[in-house]
Amino acid sequence: MFRCHAIFDLNGDNILPLSAELQKVIMEYYQLASVKYLSDTQANRLAEILNIAQKNPTVNFWIIQADYFINEKLNLINENELKNKQAKLREYLGIEPNVKHQISIIN
């Protein structure tokens, strides 16, 4: 099960905290995104959540994490392609490969 609380840096500083309400929204997104076929009501709710994500960077971040988790769970991720994209992103951002950021995702 995907759970989200907050993202932390290595110093333990809480960078992207989630309120209980936003945690519920992310969990609802995860559940809806995992459904094979959505009803009209479910599709409308999913659209509402995505609209929230457009306005809230923290929700957007966690939706991306939920999508990654779903893709990993369904074996849809090509690890080599992912590593190549991560390397390109690190290069673009000027981040050294050995610098790590801790993300609190409990499954």
Secondary structure, 3 states (H helix, E strand, C coil): CCEEEEEECCCCCEEEECCHHHHHHHHHHHHHHCCCCCCHHHHHHHHHHHHHHHHCHHHHHHHHHHHHHHHHHCCCCCHHHHHHHHHHHHHHHCCCCCCCCCEEEEC
